[in-house]
């Protein structure tokens, strides 16, 4: 029998705290008394979502699809089984971008190996973070050593593994920062899993807890080759300034290096990120600007609600955005600022507009925090409780991290009271026995039980996501009732 999930609801800031079952009050339930006052325009005058979202489409690719090709995955185990099924079905390409693969995930690696053996035309591309991907776990292995087995068996032509290294960890910091601590400086954080023309977008990494009891969000897109092509090109672009995992060719004198049978190699034209960080930033910035410009040109930019609604097959569109603060790329930040402006304008004009925001960590960037505090829109915020934080029960200083987030949360609740927003913003904590929470994203619409827009991706919506890490986000706007119902139901489960 499944254990019931509970949320901690902060009503009227931090004055009253009570545990609430989703069965009694769902994440998408809101009473009429929460409406933003009188003088609202009727629902019949509410704009078509494809019209008012138009400002978000400027200078970006847009991918059209039928909502029936979108599957909202609910649980970690379903995510894992779906990913393995997609890998088994792949005939041409597998592109996996993640922070890391758990060093004990031999079943996942064996599934990829089996698919490579059965399909001689299949090629695999991995993208990881260099710091996290080379850190040894308790098993004595790392992501790099695990994946290297595939590189060794099938060669660098069929299996390419790349590891991005932040230019922010350079000079003396590179020498003195220990493992784990050095990862706080910045990582490759994009999570996207492409198999032929299927794509899973998520915030989940590829390790045991993300396949069992670490709740995240997951969208699968089928028959959307443009999105798959975009993500493959994104990974290939990042690979141009990342290390490639190759067989060791040089004799190593140091004992610890003798234990490693691979080496990390940069392309000759790429500056070293920790020895020449300024040159590296300039080089990588040029590559990513070209990527953005190419996709702006490739995709047909003729967009209007008229031609989309006239289509009997395409009722959904996807807007991809990237954020790479260390490389001077701020596309998603600008996109999010525009989204919050739209939300506030709609709330002011029509009297009510609902938005729900979730993140595993309550350390929202000023961009998100100020938008919530200053907006006229109604917000629900879902975060991990201290017990559902991945650092809960950790050793050393890490064990204090969940309680630091609680302090940030209490400070935010005080600000709600000061601004008179405590009736229109409610904060919930995910607290399910034996589970941790890693979800992130945004839902919004004129009716809380009928969201037509969601944002999903790798960003935790904090300052780190804006300034330190490589992130990819996807804004999905739909009129497909099935997708809208799935958005609602997954939110209620959370």
Wavefront OBJ file of the C-alpha trace (Angstrom):
o trace
v 0.000 0.000 0.000
v 1.389 3.366 -1.023
v 2.343 5.742 1.737
v 0.425 8.987 1.655
v 2.240 12.157 0.672
v 1.783 15.184 2.838
v 2.424 18.863 2.255
v 3.081 21.467 4.901
v 0.892 24.463 4.169
v 1.949 27.848 5.447
v -1.236 29.904 5.822
v -0.952 33.613 6.482
v 2.808 33.456 6.407
v 4.402 31.562 9.281
v 1.693 32.164 11.901
v -0.079 28.869 11.362
v 1.493 25.662 10.091
v -0.522 22.558 9.416
v -0.053 19.295 7.542
v -2.539 18.760 4.727
v -3.255 15.665 2.652
v -3.476 16.201 -1.123
v -6.720 14.199 -1.047
v -8.257 16.906 1.138
v -6.753 19.892 -0.580
v -4.972 19.463 -3.876
v -2.118 21.578 -5.160
v -4.489 22.960 -7.785
v -7.418 23.778 -5.480
v -8.063 27.461 -4.820
v -11.213 29.044 -3.419
v -13.063 31.963 -4.973
v -12.185 34.116 -1.989
v -8.618 34.166 -3.278
v -9.685 36.180 -6.330
v -7.959 39.500 -6.787
v -10.904 41.766 -6.160
v -13.757 43.128 -8.226
v -13.970 44.623 -11.658
v -12.599 41.547 -13.415
v -13.298 40.916 -17.065
v -15.356 37.901 -18.017
v -13.740 34.632 -19.031
v -15.077 35.082 -22.551
v -12.764 38.041 -22.940
v -9.694 36.215 -21.755
v -7.095 36.083 -24.527
v -6.059 32.994 -26.404
v -2.867 31.667 -24.742
v -1.209 31.440 -28.149
v -1.706 35.194 -28.506
v -0.512 36.546 -25.178
v 2.538 34.256 -25.114
v 3.780 35.739 -28.400
v 6.458 37.937 -26.729
v 8.126 34.760 -25.448
v 8.771 33.543 -28.984
v 11.008 36.436 -30.057
v 14.411 35.344 -31.370
v 13.910 31.712 -30.398
v 13.070 28.480 -32.187
v 9.529 27.174 -31.769
v 8.646 23.514 -32.156
v 5.042 22.637 -32.992
v 3.579 19.283 -32.080
v 0.352 17.502 -31.308
v -0.326 17.217 -27.605
v -1.107 13.534 -28.102
v 2.629 13.067 -28.719
v 3.398 14.314 -25.203
v 3.432 11.983 -22.235
v 3.697 13.336 -18.714
v 5.579 10.766 -16.635
v 4.621 10.649 -12.966
v 7.100 8.568 -10.987
v 10.845 7.818 -10.829
v 10.328 4.127 -11.644
v 8.178 4.986 -14.666
v 10.889 7.400 -15.816
v 13.560 4.704 -15.538
v 11.556 2.030 -17.338
v 10.575 4.454 -20.101
v 14.183 5.549 -20.565
v 15.350 1.937 -20.902
v 12.533 1.155 -23.354
v 13.518 4.155 -25.473
v 17.164 3.053 -25.472
v 16.173 -0.466 -26.557
v 14.117 0.966 -29.437
v 16.824 3.379 -30.646
v 18.215 2.701 -34.116
v 20.136 5.878 -35.031
v 21.050 7.988 -32.035
v 21.143 8.150 -28.271
v 22.047 11.513 -26.719
v 22.179 11.637 -22.922
v 22.940 14.929 -21.191
v 23.034 14.864 -17.395
v 25.081 15.987 -14.422
v 26.255 12.408 -13.864
v 25.389 8.720 -14.093
v 25.553 6.821 -10.824
v 28.646 4.624 -10.713
v 26.558 1.526 -9.914
v 24.087 1.935 -12.796
v 25.366 -1.111 -14.661
v 21.875 -2.076 -15.859
v 21.510 1.224 -17.717
v 24.963 0.836 -19.289
v 24.195 -2.769 -20.260
v 20.961 -1.617 -21.915
v 22.919 0.890 -24.006
v 25.542 -1.747 -24.831
v 22.883 -4.213 -25.971
v 21.313 -1.604 -28.236
v 24.716 -0.767 -29.749
v 25.345 -4.448 -30.504
v 21.971 -4.918 -32.173
v 22.061 -1.722 -34.243
v 25.343 -1.159 -36.128
v 24.280 2.334 -37.256
v 23.501 3.501 -33.728
v 25.706 6.241 -32.253
v 25.751 7.414 -28.636
v 26.725 10.814 -27.237
v 27.111 11.477 -23.509
v 27.495 14.890 -21.880
v 28.409 15.113 -18.182
v 30.019 17.527 -15.812
v 33.770 17.043 -15.495
v 33.994 17.625 -11.738
v 31.026 15.451 -10.779
v 31.667 12.931 -13.540
v 35.209 12.113 -12.414
v 34.529 12.087 -8.679
v 34.772 8.569 -7.292
v 31.783 7.261 -5.365
v 31.725 4.660 -2.609
v 31.925 1.899 -5.210
v 35.356 3.198 -6.182
v 34.073 4.069 -9.648
v 32.958 7.294 -11.284
v 30.680 8.227 -14.167
v 33.737 8.484 -16.400
v 35.091 5.038 -15.513
v 31.627 3.496 -15.948
v 31.043 5.008 -19.386
v 34.606 4.397 -20.536
v 33.795 0.693 -20.853
v 31.466 1.552 -23.753
v 34.049 3.835 -25.349
v 36.637 1.066 -25.130
v 34.320 -1.580 -26.624
v 32.785 0.419 -29.460
v 35.357 3.133 -30.114
v 35.183 6.929 -30.054
v 33.345 7.038 -33.370
v 30.234 5.286 -32.075
v 30.388 6.292 -28.399
v 31.413 9.846 -27.635
v 31.576 10.994 -24.013
v 32.161 14.669 -23.171
v 32.777 16.348 -19.827
v 32.327 20.110 -19.416
v 34.601 21.976 -16.984
v 33.584 25.407 -15.696
v 36.039 28.287 -16.290
v 35.091 29.652 -12.859
v 37.217 26.969 -11.180
v 40.661 28.154 -12.222
v 43.969 29.279 -10.787
v 44.449 28.715 -7.073
v 40.816 27.572 -6.627
v 41.441 24.642 -8.962
v 44.384 23.550 -6.820
v 42.956 23.925 -3.329
v 39.213 23.203 -3.600
v 38.508 19.564 -2.649
v 36.049 17.250 -4.384
v 32.369 18.087 -3.791
v 33.258 21.634 -2.738
v 34.640 22.362 -6.202
v 31.266 21.403 -7.705
v 29.640 24.382 -5.977
v 31.573 26.669 -8.346
v 29.618 25.517 -11.381
v 28.592 22.410 -13.319
v 27.009 21.110 -16.518
v 23.425 20.715 -15.314
v 21.349 20.125 -18.484
v 19.133 17.016 -18.318
v 17.797 15.756 -21.659
v 17.543 12.195 -22.937
v 17.178 11.752 -26.713
v 16.603 8.444 -28.512
v 15.988 8.811 -32.255
v 13.000 11.213 -32.404
v 11.878 10.686 -28.808
v 13.009 13.055 -26.071
v 12.608 12.993 -22.303
v 13.018 16.385 -20.626
v 13.542 16.270 -16.881
v 15.439 17.614 -13.919
v 16.463 14.093 -12.904
v 19.972 12.703 -13.068
v 20.687 9.071 -13.916
v 21.288 7.314 -10.613
v 19.493 4.916 -8.293
v 17.600 7.393 -6.120
v 16.300 9.227 -9.209
v 14.922 5.874 -10.418
v 13.269 4.910 -7.129
v 12.358 7.477 -4.466
v 13.566 10.928 -5.578
v 10.559 12.679 -7.095
v 11.123 14.908 -10.117
v 9.227 16.022 -13.234
v 9.431 14.297 -16.622
v 7.976 15.004 -20.063
v 8.387 12.665 -23.032
v 7.947 13.949 -26.583
v 7.432 11.461 -29.416
v 7.592 12.185 -33.150
v 9.163 15.576 -32.545
v 12.344 15.331 -34.602
v 12.986 19.093 -34.506
v 13.247 19.065 -30.714
v 15.516 16.007 -30.798
v 17.702 17.637 -33.456
v 17.916 20.822 -31.406
v 19.081 18.950 -28.317
v 21.626 16.893 -30.221
v 23.018 20.081 -31.751
v 23.090 21.703 -28.303
v 25.124 18.809 -26.892
v 27.441 18.760 -29.918
v 27.989 22.521 -29.550
v 28.899 22.143 -25.863
v 31.183 19.234 -26.751
v 33.361 21.621 -28.778
v 34.588 23.195 -25.546
v 34.407 20.081 -23.350
v 36.865 17.295 -22.603
v 36.418 14.043 -24.516
v 36.822 10.719 -22.771
v 39.502 8.728 -24.607
v 41.837 5.801 -24.079
v 44.993 6.797 -22.253
v 47.973 7.169 -24.584
v 50.576 8.746 -22.293
v 52.518 6.991 -19.559
v 51.604 8.354 -16.133
v 54.182 8.575 -13.373
v 51.853 9.306 -10.470
v 50.485 6.220 -8.713
v 46.907 7.506 -8.566
v 46.947 8.092 -12.341
v 48.006 4.498 -12.989
v 44.614 3.380 -11.680
v 42.821 5.291 -14.452
v 42.794 3.805 -17.950
v 41.284 6.828 -19.677
v 42.226 10.454 -20.236
v 40.288 13.660 -20.836
v 41.280 15.488 -24.001
v 40.359 18.986 -25.196
v 40.222 19.892 -28.863
v 43.449 21.612 -29.916
v 41.710 24.877 -30.768
v 39.888 25.057 -27.400
v 41.579 27.053 -24.601
v 41.999 25.255 -21.294
v 39.104 26.278 -18.985
v 41.120 26.335 -15.759
v 44.411 27.612 -17.177
v 43.083 30.202 -19.645
v 39.560 30.978 -18.385
v 39.166 34.313 -20.205
v 40.139 32.837 -23.564
v 37.891 29.848 -22.848
v 34.889 32.097 -22.130
v 35.380 33.998 -25.365
v 35.783 30.797 -27.383
v 32.760 29.034 -25.877
v 30.603 32.172 -26.027
v 31.228 32.372 -29.770
v 30.166 28.755 -30.235
v 26.944 29.174 -28.262
v 26.011 32.455 -29.947
v 26.382 30.712 -33.291
v 24.191 27.875 -32.027
v 21.456 30.339 -31.026
v 21.694 32.229 -34.311
v 21.623 29.042 -36.377
v 18.472 27.786 -34.690
v 16.832 31.165 -34.955
v 17.392 30.915 -38.719
v 16.602 27.210 -39.140
v 13.154 27.246 -37.588
v 10.292 28.885 -39.434
v 9.571 32.057 -37.463
v 6.151 32.694 -38.965
v 4.096 32.314 -35.832
v 0.503 33.281 -35.145
v -2.363 31.807 -33.224
v -4.333 31.815 -36.460
v -2.167 29.382 -38.432
v -1.575 27.159 -35.399
v -5.226 26.903 -34.410
v -6.206 26.194 -38.015
v -4.064 23.078 -37.872
v -6.016 19.973 -36.938
v -2.887 18.192 -35.740
v -0.760 20.768 -33.903
v -2.194 22.186 -30.697
v 1.006 22.588 -28.689
v 4.274 24.422 -29.080
v 7.609 24.228 -27.279
v 10.053 27.103 -26.747
v 13.577 26.003 -25.727
v 15.890 28.355 -23.843
v 19.397 28.014 -22.456
v 21.268 29.732 -19.631
v 25.063 29.652 -19.390
v 26.136 32.404 -17.018
v 29.865 31.532 -17.024
v 29.845 31.802 -20.823
v 27.836 35.025 -21.067
v 24.613 33.407 -22.348
v 21.465 34.670 -20.558
v 18.639 33.617 -22.879
v 16.529 31.856 -20.240
v 16.872 34.712 -17.758
v 15.505 37.185 -20.308
v 12.779 34.705 -21.265
v 11.721 34.252 -17.621
v 11.630 38.005 -17.017
v 9.262 38.326 -19.991
v 7.094 35.468 -18.710
v 6.692 37.108 -15.293
v 5.809 40.423 -16.960
v 3.102 38.670 -18.980
v 1.747 36.946 -15.870
v 1.578 40.200 -13.924
v -0.080 42.086 -16.790
v -2.725 39.392 -17.182
v -3.409 39.322 -13.440
v -3.799 43.108 -13.380
v -6.043 43.199 -16.436
v -8.275 40.184 -15.867
v -8.401 40.110 -12.086
v -6.899 36.685 -11.564
v -4.092 34.632 -12.975
v -2.753 31.534 -11.292
v 0.821 30.369 -11.161
v 2.480 27.507 -9.350
v 6.232 27.324 -8.878
v 8.264 24.436 -7.562
v 11.898 23.866 -6.716
v 13.747 21.381 -4.571
v 15.531 24.233 -2.814
v 14.103 27.436 -1.364
v 16.803 29.762 -2.604
v 14.979 31.455 -5.468
v 16.906 34.001 -7.476
v 15.916 37.635 -6.960
v 14.332 37.431 -10.418
v 11.771 34.877 -9.229
v 11.391 36.095 -5.647
v 10.742 39.728 -6.584
v 8.304 38.707 -9.311
v 6.243 36.771 -6.763
v 6.350 39.542 -4.158
v 5.456 42.355 -6.562
v 2.969 40.558 -8.810
v -0.829 40.703 -8.679
v -0.989 37.009 -9.616
v -1.930 34.190 -7.257
v 0.919 31.805 -6.452
v 1.354 28.402 -4.885
v 4.950 27.450 -4.127
v 6.012 23.841 -3.582
v 9.430 23.051 -2.111
v 11.102 20.142 -0.351
v 10.602 19.883 3.387
v 13.845 19.506 5.381
v 13.188 15.750 5.554
v 12.702 15.560 1.761
v 15.866 17.513 1.021
v 18.607 15.405 -0.540
v 21.075 16.660 2.082
v 18.922 15.614 5.054
v 20.915 13.296 7.302
v 24.165 13.989 5.451
v 27.528 13.930 7.160
v 29.645 16.944 8.040
v 28.548 20.479 7.277
v 26.151 19.267 4.576
v 23.661 18.169 7.236
v 22.884 21.832 7.982
v 21.893 22.658 4.392
v 18.170 21.727 4.729
v 17.805 24.004 7.735
v 19.509 26.861 5.901
v 16.780 26.598 3.258
v 14.186 26.717 6.037
v 15.658 30.033 7.194
v 15.412 31.395 3.632
v 11.799 30.244 3.576
v 10.915 31.976 6.847
v 12.520 35.194 5.653
v 10.417 35.025 2.481
v 7.245 34.455 4.511
v 8.019 37.560 6.557
v 8.364 39.554 3.343
v 4.952 38.301 2.216
v 3.394 39.721 5.380
v 5.209 43.043 4.996
v 3.934 43.384 1.422
v 0.418 42.207 2.236
v 0.735 39.201 -0.081
v 0.229 36.431 2.474
v -3.350 35.748 1.307
v -2.311 35.377 -2.329
v 0.890 33.351 -1.992
v 0.923 30.003 -0.238
v 3.969 27.841 0.418
v 3.783 24.048 0.605
v 6.449 21.543 1.597
v 6.721 18.127 -0.035
v 7.014 15.560 2.747
v 6.583 11.916 1.783
v 8.045 9.307 4.113
v 11.216 7.792 2.683
v 11.270 10.071 -0.375
v 13.237 13.144 -1.402
v 12.074 15.901 -3.732
v 13.935 17.263 -6.765
v 11.171 18.782 -8.932
v 11.349 22.236 -10.461
v 9.293 24.332 -12.835
v 6.298 26.588 -13.372
v 2.619 26.067 -14.245
v 0.167 28.864 -15.020
v -3.225 29.724 -16.466
v -6.487 31.568 -15.856
v -7.924 28.528 -14.075
v -5.874 26.662 -11.511
v -7.409 23.357 -12.535
v -6.716 24.023 -16.204
v -3.076 25.115 -16.706
v -2.128 25.766 -20.304
v 1.539 26.670 -19.812
v 4.348 24.915 -18.016
v 8.097 25.343 -17.805
v 10.230 22.248 -17.291
v 13.973 21.737 -17.339
v 17.125 21.585 -15.288
v 17.094 24.953 -13.518
v 16.443 25.039 -9.767
v 15.371 28.687 -10.213
v 18.169 29.981 -7.994
v 21.015 32.439 -8.479
v 23.337 29.521 -9.112
v 21.228 28.421 -12.081
v 21.452 31.925 -13.533
v 25.147 32.533 -12.936
v 27.150 29.339 -12.436
v 25.709 26.323 -14.234
v 24.754 25.297 -17.765
v 20.957 24.959 -17.922
v 18.236 24.237 -20.477
v 14.546 25.031 -20.007
v 11.467 24.318 -22.114
v 8.265 26.365 -22.094
v 5.294 24.299 -23.242
v 2.056 26.019 -24.239
v -0.889 23.783 -25.060
v -4.597 23.743 -25.823
v -4.669 19.963 -25.694
v -7.112 18.937 -22.968
v -5.360 15.645 -22.270
v -2.036 17.382 -21.643
v -3.740 20.010 -19.483
v -5.376 17.296 -17.393
v -2.040 15.518 -16.965
v -0.389 18.776 -15.887
v -3.109 19.190 -13.286
v -3.006 15.594 -12.047
v 0.788 15.476 -11.666
v 0.716 18.738 -9.732
v -1.941 17.326 -7.438
v 0.200 14.234 -6.828
v 3.147 16.442 -5.884
l 1 2 3 4 5 6 7 8 9 10 11 12 13 14 15 16 17 18 19 20 21 22 23 24 25 26 27 28 29 30 31 32 33 34 35 36 37 38 39 40 41 42 43 44 45 46 47 48 49 50 51 52 53 54 55 56 57 58 59 60 61 62 63 64 65 66 67 68 69 70 71 72 73 74 75 76 77 78 79 80 81 82 83 84 85 86 87 88 89 90 91 92 93 94 95 96 97 98 99 100 101 102 103 104 105 106 107 108 109 110 111 112 113 114 115 116 117 118 119 120 121 122 123 124 125 126 127 128 129 130 131 132 133 134 135 136 137 138 139 140 141 142 143 144 145 146 147 148 149 150 151 152 153 154 155 156 157 158 159 160 161 162 163 164 165 166 167 168 169 170 171 172 173 174 175 176 177 178 179 180 181 182 183 184 185 186 187 188 189 190 191 192 193 194 195 196 197 198 199 200 201 202 203 204 205 206 207 208 209 210 211 212 213 214 215 216 217 218 219 220 221 222 223 224 225 226 227 228 229 230 231 232 233 234 235 236 237 238 239 240 241 242 243 244 245 246 247 248 249 250 251 252 253 254 255 256 257 258 259 260 261 262 263 264 265 266 267 268 269 270 271 272 273 274 275 276 277 278 279 280 281 282 283 284 285 286 287 288 289 290 291 292 293 294 295 296 297 298 299 300 301 302 303 304 305 306 307 308 309 310 311 312 313 314 315 316 317 318 319 320 321 322 323 324 325 326 327 328 329 330 331 332 333 334 335 336 337 338 339 340 341 342 343 344 345 346 347 348 349 350 351 352 353 354 355 356 357 358 359 360 361 362 363 364 365 366 367 368 369 370 371 372 373 374 375 376 377 378 379 380 381 382 383 384 385 386 387 388 389 390 391 392 393 394 395 396 397 398 399 400 401 402 403 404 405 406 407 408 409 410 411 412 413 414 415 416 417 418 419 420 421 422 423 424 425 426 427 428 429 430 431 432 433 434 435 436 437 438 439 440 441 442 443 444 445 446 447 448 449 450 451 452 453 454 455 456 457 458 459 460 461 462 463 464 465 466 467 468 469 470 471 472 473 474 475 476 477 478 479 480 481 482 483 484 485 486 487 488 489 490 491 492 493 494
